[in-house]
Amino acid sequence: MSNNTIIKVEGLSKHYLLNKNATPKSDTLFGNFIEGLKNIKNITQKKETEDFWALNDVSFEIQKGDRVGIIGRNGAGKSTLLKILSRITPPTKGRIEYSGRMASLLEVGTGFHGDLSGRENIYLNGSILGMTKHEIDRKFDEIVAFAEIEKFLDTPVKRYSSGMYVRLAFAVAANLESDILIVDEVLAVGDAAFQKKCLGKMNEVSKSDGKTILFVSHQLNTLQALCNKGIVLSKGEVSLNVSSSELAIKHYMLLANQTARTAIYDRLDREGEGKIKVTDIKFSNSNKQDIEELITGQQLFIHISYQCINSFIGQKISVALAFYGDDGILYTVVNSENTGVVYDNVRGSGELVCSINKLPLMEGNYFINVSINENGITQDWVQEATSINVIAGDFYGTGKINPASHKSILIDNTWLKK
């Protein structure tokens, strides 16, 4: 490696054998019992397997002090790459070179022992990083203050809430003396104020301490704010090598535009338990006519078609749609649960409909992420499920239209006369 290179990856590949005969688990004890009997009956049959390369010939170099965002769709290989870099799982082929201490935060509570207190876990994590007790002592008060868990410092972490867990985990990873910090979107667990605090801390330690950061997030505007470099992964391969974050986001959105043309029903790059899946998204106007293009300010109905597996009956089902511009910025989210609507006894197939009285999106191209949750658990999540084009319209009914260069969300407002 050159003097300024801190991570060098060459020909990295990760191979898995997938069981093609695997079936989803049943929702009932009886169903699981029947499946167990079937498995015993078929125990002598040869399992059909399928080769799957989560990563294939990935190579790149990262320089000291860079803040690198790793971008890619669900199943692109982002998390697999971070697990290999963090030495959680070995590669099938290829090699990694890096210099200095590496701290990683891939899941809530990674590296924590549930029976140990917060205090003990701070020292445990520091020891794993190769730090001495004296080095940890110097950082201890800073870690506790950042995590905001003073009252629970001597409580076993297994009794922590997920928010407390992630605050302490991030505080330990960010404040202990490591040269490389790897973070995989665990910040989504914290509240908005703590997320902002975490991003500020990563910026600070990168610029002041020269710490190198690898950061995975689906929030492209967050990546753009934090990272100066980006890598784009697609189907386990490097689609765009280390480049500026702006160029990486543009490249990702081009890929997203191609993916959004694939029918949602056929999409494999989705996450969730899969008991209920989105099969289509369509739009109609106030006259109940299907429409392909939307108009700013129009009344709009969004039809989300779904299909449930087997005899699944969903309770407390909520649906969310996130609207991203082709610049990667999240413009708005509509969520049925936030409006007080959840659906019970959802079964078979059908559609759920969202009504928007006045579309607040300005002229331009947008992508829609869709997710369906059951009682807070993700059942289906599809990024860039579809793309839409919005035509400029008279939102305020005055004949005045905001210039497209001022891309934003429009708010229905009234000014009182004197």
SEKE-953641 format. One record per residue (C-alpha): residue in three letters; x, y, z. Coordinates in steps of 0.2 Angstrom, whole numbers, plus 5000, padded with zeros to 4 digits. Example, Ala and Ser with C-alpha at 12.3 -4.5 7.8 and 13.67 -1.06 7.14 Angstrom:
<nodes>
NODE  code     x     y     z
NODE   ala  5062  4978  5039
NODE   ser  5068  4995  5036
</nodes>
This chain:
<nodes>
NODE  code     x     y     z
NODE   met  5000  5000  5000
NODE   ser  5005  5018  4997
NODE   asn  5009  5029  5012
NODE   asn  4992  5038  5011
NODE   thr  4982  5022  5008
NODE   ile  4973  5015  5023
NODE   ile  4962  5001  5016
NODE   lys  4966  4991  5000
NODE   val  4954  4978  4994
NODE   glu  4959  4967  4979
NODE   gly  4948  4954  4970
NODE   leu  4936  4952  4985
NODE   ser  4922  4939  4983
NODE   lys  4910  4930  4994
NODE   his  4901  4914  4989
NODE   tyr  4885  4906  4996
NODE   leu  4876  4890  4992
NODE   leu  4857  4894  4993
NODE   asn  4844  4880  4997
NODE   lys  4832  4881  4982
NODE   asn  4820  4869  4992
NODE   ala  4818  4881  5007
NODE   thr  4800  4886  5011
NODE   pro  4794  4901  5022
NODE   lys  4791  4897  5040
NODE   ser  4773  4895  5045
NODE   asp  4764  4907  5057
NODE   thr  4757  4894  5068
NODE   leu  4764  4880  5079
NODE   phe  4754  4867  5070
NODE   gly  4761  4873  5053
NODE   asn  4779  4872  5059
NODE   phe  4775  4854  5065
NODE   ile  4768  4849  5048
NODE   glu  4783  4857  5040
NODE   gly  4795  4847  5052
NODE   leu  4786  4831  5047
NODE   lys  4789  4835  5028
NODE   asn  4807  4838  5031
NODE   ile  4809  4821  5040
NODE   lys  4801  4813  5026
NODE   asn  4812  4821  5013
NODE   ile  4828  4819  5023
NODE   thr  4835  4807  5011
NODE   gln  4832  4818  4996
NODE   lys  4846  4828  4988
NODE   lys  4845  4846  4992
NODE   glu  4844  4857  4977
NODE   thr  4857  4872  4979
NODE   glu  4860  4888  4969
NODE   asp  4877  4897  4968
NODE   phe  4876  4915  4974
NODE   trp  4890  4927  4974
NODE   ala  4886  4941  4987
NODE   leu  4902  4950  4981
NODE   asn  4911  4947  4965
NODE   asp  4929  4953  4962
NODE   val  4928  4969  4972
NODE   ser  4943  4980  4972
NODE   phe  4946  4998  4978
NODE   glu  4958  5009  4989
NODE   ile  4953  5021  5002
NODE   gln  4964  5035  5008
NODE   lys  4967  5041  5026
NODE   gly  4954  5053  5032
NODE   asp  4942  5050  5018
NODE   arg  4923  5048  5023
NODE   val  4917  5035  5010
NODE   gly  4899  5032  5008
NODE   ile  4895  5014  5001
NODE   ile  4879  5016  4990
NODE   gly  4869  5002  4983
NODE   arg  4852  4994  4982
NODE   asn  4845  4980  4993
NODE   gly  4856  4965  4990
NODE   ala  4870  4975  4982
NODE   gly  4882  4967  4994
NODE   lys  4885  4983  5005
NODE   ser  4883  4974  5022
NODE   thr  4892  4958  5016
NODE   leu  4907  4970  5012
NODE   leu  4907  4978  5029
NODE   lys  4906  4962  5038
NODE   ile  4921  4955  5028
NODE   leu  4931  4972  5031
NODE   ser  4926  4970  5050
NODE   arg  4933  4952  5050
NODE   ile  4915  4946  5055
NODE   thr  4915  4934  5040
NODE   pro  4929  4928  5029
NODE   pro  4930  4931  5010
NODE   thr  4929  4917  4998
NODE   lys  4942  4925  4987
NODE   gly  4953  4940  4987
NODE   arg  4963  4950  5000
NODE   ile  4961  4965  5012
NODE   glu  4975  4976  5018
NODE   tyr  4973  4990  5031
NODE   ser  4983  4999  5043
NODE   gly  4979  5005  5061
NODE   arg  4964  5000  5073
NODE   met  4947  4997  5066
NODE   ala  4931  4999  5075
NODE   ser  4914  4994  5067
NODE   leu  4896  4997  5071
NODE   leu  4886  4985  5060
NODE   glu  4871  4981  5071
NODE   val  4864  4987  5088
NODE   gly  4875  4980  5101
NODE   thr  4888  4973  5090
NODE   gly  4903  4968  5101
NODE   phe  4893  4970  5118
NODE   his  4890  4957  5131
NODE   gly  4872  4957  5137
NODE   asp  4876  4952  5155
NODE   leu  4889  4965  5157
NODE   ser  4885  4983  5162
NODE   gly  4888  4998  5151
NODE   arg  4904  5003  5160
NODE   glu  4911  4985  5158
NODE   asn  4906  4985  5140
NODE   ile  4916  5001  5137
NODE   tyr  4932  4993  5143
NODE   leu  4928  4976  5134
NODE   asn  4926  4985  5117
NODE   gly  4942  4996  5121
NODE   ser  4952  4980  5125
NODE   ile  4945  4972  5108
NODE   leu  4952  4987  5099
NODE   gly  4969  4984  5108
NODE   met  4968  4999  5119
NODE   thr  4976  4999  5136
NODE   lys  4966  5003  5152
NODE   his  4974  5020  5153
NODE   glu  4969  5024  5135
NODE   ile  4951  5019  5139
NODE   asp  4951  5029  5155
NODE   arg  4956  5045  5146
NODE   lys  4941  5043  5134
NODE   phe  4928  5036  5147
NODE   asp  4920  5052  5153
NODE   glu  4918  5058  5135
NODE   ile  4910  5042  5130
NODE   val  4897  5042  5144
NODE   ala  4893  5060  5141
NODE   phe  4890  5057  5123
NODE   ala  4879  5042  5125
NODE   glu  4868  5051  5139
NODE   ile  4867  5035  5149
NODE   glu  4875  5041  5166
NODE   lys  4860  5034  5176
NODE   phe  4861  5017  5168
NODE   leu  4880  5015  5167
NODE   asp  4881  5000  5180
NODE   thr  4865  4992  5173
NODE   pro  4867  4976  5162
NODE   val  4865  4982  5144
NODE   lys  4853  4968  5140
NODE   arg  4840  4979  5150
NODE   tyr  4844  4994  5139
NODE   ser  4831  5000  5126
NODE   ser  4836  4999  5108
NODE   gly  4839  5018  5108
NODE   met  4851  5017  5124
NODE   tyr  4860  5002  5116
NODE   val  4864  5012  5100
NODE   arg  4869  5028  5109
NODE   leu  4882  5018  5119
NODE   ala  4888  5007  5105
NODE   phe  4890  5023  5094
NODE   ala  4899  5033  5108
NODE   val  4911  5018  5111
NODE   ala  4915  5016  5092
NODE   ala  4917  5034  5088
NODE   asn  4926  5040  5104
NODE   leu  4939  5026  5106
NODE   glu  4955  5028  5098
NODE   ser  4953  5019  5081
NODE   asp  4960  5024  5064
NODE   ile  4945  5017  5054
NODE   leu  4926  5018  5059
NODE   ile  4914  5007  5050
NODE   val  4895  5011  5052
NODE   asp  4881  5002  5044
NODE   glu  4865  5013  5046
NODE   val  4862  5008  5064
NODE   leu  4859  5027  5067
NODE   ala  4841  5023  5060
NODE   val  4837  5017  5078
NODE   gly  4841  5033  5087
NODE   asp  4830  5048  5087
NODE   ala  4833  5063  5075
NODE   ala  4842  5073  5087
NODE   phe  4854  5059  5091
NODE   gln  4857  5055  5072
NODE   lys  4862  5073  5070
NODE   lys  4874  5072  5084
NODE   cys  4881  5056  5077
NODE   leu  4884  5064  5060
NODE   gly  4892  5079  5068
NODE   lys  4904  5067  5078
NODE   met  4909  5057  5063
NODE   asn  4913  5074  5054
NODE   glu  4923  5080  5068
NODE   val  4933  5064  5071
NODE   ser  4937  5063  5053
NODE   lys  4943  5081  5051
NODE   ser  4951  5084  5067
NODE   asp  4958  5066  5071
NODE   gly  4960  5060  5053
NODE   lys  4949  5045  5056
NODE   thr  4944  5036  5040
NODE   ile  4925  5032  5039
NODE   leu  4915  5020  5029
NODE   phe  4897  5023  5030
NODE   val  4882  5014  5023
NODE   ser  4865  5023  5023
NODE   his  4849  5023  5012
NODE   gln  4847  5041  5015
NODE   leu  4857  5049  5001
NODE   asn  4856  5066  5007
NODE   thr  4864  5060  5024
NODE   leu  4878  5052  5014
NODE   gln  4880  5068  5004
NODE   ala  4881  5079  5020
NODE   leu  4894  5067  5028
NODE   cys  4904  5059  5015
NODE   asn  4917  5067  5003
NODE   lys  4919  5050  4993
NODE   gly  4907  5036  4987
NODE   ile  4907  5019  4980
NODE   val  4892  5012  4971
NODE   leu  4889  4993  4972
NODE   ser  4877  4984  4960
NODE   lys  4873  4965  4961
NODE   gly  4889  4962  4971
NODE   glu  4901  4971  4960
NODE   val  4908  4989  4959
NODE   ser  4898  4999  4948
NODE   leu  4907  5015  4951
NODE   asn  4924  5015  4960
NODE   val  4929  5028  4973
NODE   ser  4924  5045  4967
NODE   ser  4916  5061  4973
NODE   ser  4900  5058  4983
NODE   glu  4891  5069  4971
NODE   leu  4896  5058  4956
NODE   ala  4892  5042  4966
NODE   ile  4875  5048  4970
NODE   lys  4872  5053  4951
NODE   his  4878  5036  4946
NODE   tyr  4867  5028  4958
NODE   met  4851  5037  4953
NODE   leu  4855  5032  4935
NODE   leu  4855  5014  4940
NODE   ala  4839  5017  4950
NODE   asn  4830  5024  4935
NODE   gln  4834  5008  4925
NODE   thr  4828  4997  4940
NODE   ala  4812  5007  4943
NODE   arg  4806  5001  4925
NODE   thr  4806  4983  4931
NODE   ala  4788  4977  4937
NODE   ile  4787  4977  4956
NODE   tyr  4780  4960  4956
NODE   asp  4796  4953  4948
NODE   arg  4808  4963  4959
NODE   leu  4820  4952  4969
NODE   asp  4830  4966  4978
NODE   arg  4817  4968  4992
NODE   glu  4819  4966  5011
NODE   gly  4807  4960  5025
NODE   glu  4798  4944  5031
NODE   gly  4788  4943  5015
NODE   lys  4772  4937  5022
NODE   ile  4764  4951  5012
NODE   lys  4771  4959  4996
NODE   val  4768  4974  4986
NODE   thr  4764  4969  4968
NODE   asp  4760  4985  4959
NODE   ile  4758  5004  4961
NODE   lys  4747  5014  4950
NODE   phe  4740  5032  4950
NODE   ser  4723  5039  4946
NODE   asn  4715  5057  4946
NODE   ser  4699  5064  4954
NODE   asn  4689  5057  4939
NODE   lys  4696  5039  4943
NODE   gln  4706  5038  4927
NODE   asp  4723  5030  4927
NODE   ile  4737  5042  4924
NODE   glu  4755  5040  4920
NODE   glu  4761  5058  4923
NODE   leu  4756  5068  4938
NODE   ile  4753  5087  4940
NODE   thr  4758  5098  4954
NODE   gly  4743  5103  4964
NODE   gln  4731  5090  4957
NODE   gln  4721  5078  4968
NODE   leu  4729  5061  4967
NODE   phe  4725  5043  4972
NODE   ile  4739  5030  4974
NODE   his  4734  5012  4973
NODE   ile  4746  5000  4981
NODE   ser  4742  4982  4976
NODE   tyr  4747  4968  4988
NODE   gln  4747  4949  4989
NODE   cys  4748  4939  5005
NODE   ile  4756  4921  5006
NODE   asn  4746  4906  5010
NODE   ser  4734  4909  5024
NODE   phe  4742  4924  5031
NODE   ile  4730  4937  5039
NODE   gly  4739  4953  5043
NODE   gln  4734  4964  5058
NODE   lys  4739  4982  5061
NODE   ile  4746  4984  5043
NODE   ser  4753  5001  5039
NODE   val  4760  5007  5022
NODE   ala  4773  5020  5019
NODE   leu  4779  5029  5003
NODE   ala  4794  5039  5002
NODE   phe  4797  5051  4988
NODE   tyr  4815  5055  4982
NODE   gly  4820  5067  4968
NODE   asp  4833  5062  4955
NODE   asp  4846  5072  4965
NODE   gly  4844  5058  4979
NODE   ile  4835  5070  4991
NODE   leu  4821  5064  5001
NODE   tyr  4806  5076  4998
NODE   thr  4792  5069  5008
NODE   val  4785  5053  5016
NODE   val  4767  5048  5017
NODE   asn  4763  5034  5030
NODE   ser  4746  5027  5034
NODE   glu  4750  5025  5053
NODE   asn  4755  5043  5055
NODE   thr  4737  5048  5049
NODE   gly  4729  5036  5062
NODE   val  4725  5022  5049
NODE   val  4731  5004  5051
NODE   tyr  4723  4989  5042
NODE   asp  4717  4973  5050
NODE   asn  4712  4956  5043
NODE   val  4722  4959  5027
NODE   arg  4722  4943  5017
NODE   gly  4724  4936  5000
NODE   ser  4726  4950  4987
NODE   gly  4719  4968  4985
NODE   glu  4724  4986  4986
NODE   leu  4727  5000  4998
NODE   val  4724  5017  4993
NODE   cys  4732  5034  4998
NODE   ser  4723  5050  4994
NODE   ile  4733  5066  4991
NODE   asn  4722  5081  4990
NODE   lys  4735  5093  4982
NODE   leu  4751  5085  4976
NODE   pro  4765  5096  4984
NODE   leu  4779  5090  4972
NODE   met  4786  5102  4960
NODE   glu  4791  5098  4942
NODE   gly  4804  5084  4940
NODE   asn  4807  5066  4941
NODE   tyr  4804  5056  4957
NODE   phe  4807  5039  4964
NODE   ile  4796  5030  4976
NODE   asn  4801  5018  4990
NODE   val  4787  5008  4997
NODE   ser  4786  4998  5013
NODE   ile  4773  4987  5022
NODE   asn  4774  4984  5040
NODE   glu  4764  4972  5051
NODE   asn  4763  4978  5069
NODE   gly  4780  4988  5067
NODE   ile  4789  4973  5058
NODE   thr  4794  4976  5040
NODE   gln  4786  4963  5028
NODE   asp  4791  4971  5012
NODE   trp  4802  4985  5007
NODE   val  4806  4990  4989
NODE   gln  4818  5004  4985
NODE   glu  4814  5014  4969
NODE   ala  4799  5003  4967
NODE   thr  4793  5015  4953
NODE   ser  4797  5032  4946
NODE   ile  4785  5046  4942
NODE   asn  4786  5062  4931
NODE   val  4778  5077  4938
NODE   ile  4772  5091  4927
NODE   ala  4772  5109  4933
NODE   gly  4754  5114  4939
NODE   asp  4746  5129  4947
NODE   phe  4747  5123  4965
NODE   tyr  4740  5140  4972
NODE   gly  4727  5143  4959
NODE   thr  4734  5160  4955
NODE   gly  4743  5157  4939
NODE   lys  4760  5159  4947
NODE   ile  4771  5144  4947
NODE   asn  4787  5142  4957
NODE   pro  4803  5140  4946
NODE   ala  4809  5123  4944
NODE   ser  4826  5128  4950
NODE   his  4818  5131  4967
NODE   lys  4814  5112  4969
NODE   ser  4805  5110  4986
NODE   ile  4789  5104  4994
NODE   leu  4774  5116  4991
NODE   ile  4764  5121  5007
NODE   asp  4746  5126  5005
NODE   asn  4745  5142  5015
NODE   thr  4734  5158  5017
NODE   trp  4740  5176  5021
NODE   leu  4728  5187  5031
NODE   lys  4724  5204  5025
NODE   lys  4728  5219  5037
</nodes>
